[in-house]
Amino acid sequence: MSTFPKRPEELYEEVADHLGPEFGETRQACHDAMTKSTALRYLAHYSSAVFDFGLDALGDPPPPPDALPGTTRRDELKRLGRQLGFTVTTLDRSLQEARTGRLIRTVIQTEEGAVFCDSVVPSENVVGLVVDRSATEHREIPLASAPDVRAADQAVAELASTLRTQVRLPSLNPGGWESADLVEPVPSTDSAPEPFTTVLAGPGEDTERLLAACVRAARPDDLHLVAYCSQGELPVMVDHLDHPSLAPFFTQIAVESRRRFYQGFSRELGALAHRLNRTTSTALGGVLVRLVLDIEMGAIYFYRLGPGDYLVGVTIDQNRVVGADDRMAALALELR
């Protein structure tokens, strides 16, 4: 349960000079989101990586008139939002190769909390931040289940959908929260293929243990691919991309082509996580332990196991994003 004070008495709003009355409904929606979610500590709106306005419950006093620009905690958070705007734009271009749609939600979770960057429309993002050390202090808590992280994640996703309705656009269901309770098991079929496995590591007890764990975690229902990466290499990968129930997801790309993309992208995720960790280090702090790249068709997950070692998971079904994330969190807890 969140221990943060009630809202909205302590909310502080900062508005950019260029903002006009056309942002009135957007500002109100963001204010409502902060009022409703006591987990969120900071929430800001960006257009083309330019800061429009921000709300926070940091409790910091307004800067004095003679304060140097760029020296406050709020300035650090504004810089973080700008950097994330540029980063997600670059990532979005890279992810287009998989033909799973554009990047709509990014979750960067560290030992200290998490930052979220959700897309409203291309070049319009909302950025939220939460402080939550519960999964760090209590190792038995799966990272995806840290209570304030999950609550803030849902709040930012709901806000992005609300802002889309203001311009008469349907929700993109970021996080899969809207459909999480509606999903049904994948129907069984006698012709279902065995999981496709890629084992590049040499034989040994560790390889067998990792392979068995990945096979148990991956399934056609939600978590369609699981990989273990170490020092930039991909010793083990298991997937169900060939499952007949997933055939409709491959009308624009061949299974093997998407599989090759995930193999290459998995190797690169460690370096990406390191860069994102540096991006968030000042404003949030702590080692990056979880990363979610939520695209229109599913999500890619990164879970840190140790220095240079991490898990990668993939779902290509947006309705299964929450369930797949929970399975990845449980697997990471098992292997840590």
Steps between C-alpha positions, in 0.01 A plus 500: 500500500628844414622713788491824303284788625156564362449722199465765370612741774874459442501497118734744330455589134760643265388629162715586198475850356368377166192333648164637388134439586485211254677289763224558754337157475838328490616677815176412676531132406856491635392675818220246543747214451732638768209558735373147452834319527687565823785281373611744229760752615545678169301528178586708194381555145736533203450590135786394270719458811426861603371550855146640509406475867557283803337416831677359802458407863870531582442750777783723374442876529486709182846613389606848613503772232881503487538120470724379220306318228539124488604452862185372671352153529214611278753606237654152517159343444431728204832397345414135558170542315672667206764228478234230515312670218804477274579145615154356438491660155825324410382174654172521314686508170709196599195300604320556169699212351293252704173630347325516837399866490642806665636538852218622725628444855844480656563393860844547655513352850801534726570402858357836607179520298393540140443748221235458232478655155167439326411621153176685431561554130836507320722768659261555793596324823412498866780419745441384856727409789447295814723419796456140616774289660272216610635245251856597597444481874285186478662266251200267496288766324509464119618821336184539293289474816662781698177668614571866433681422175198310372252763619697784339548299180125451471434866575730625223359246253145606584598864456645433154173335398299790644702751299437298184125520558531880506600487133241231417748213481452154654722369775814307403462301823851579630609237747207279402326610819164554332476141376696313768184354655342406167760263355427131459739203471633419156299206361691174490582337168635158413733652242667746737877493444755456774674816622774618268826502693828669423790380715836657424661427836704188551348205689507520875291513814440876476391477138253223576362692798454820301347319205253316723400824674444681170297208362277505809444875476431531127159395374263575210246668731695814586879487535593403146879525526752481782876543468796506734784734410846520649772752419338594170455140388181295468563153647134394522176604328162327498193609305152400389484732201410200280188420701190484275304737725755774423472468121292822465793695648722402207318630195757779455819316591626143503550319829869449432552868418342612825695235690827631354402853601442393861829312505690810394301742713541280808877524468475880482265542795778488758674801346167681466419437865840638597438820303154542649644444847736792444210710373298441817789495748474862615123536515416152632816316604566131552590218263256431217335165571200492265418651164175470304470607138128484433412515132156493341521121463643377827817585688868422547625451857847530653572364848846536650641195677849629576787692341480421128231232545134556422178347374302610196133424449258572218127492453344600169146520638406834656230336710768287668752770590424493874495121527823460305670761716394317815642174364829672420513649849445157654772346281745775593423441867569129452834551325638793700 
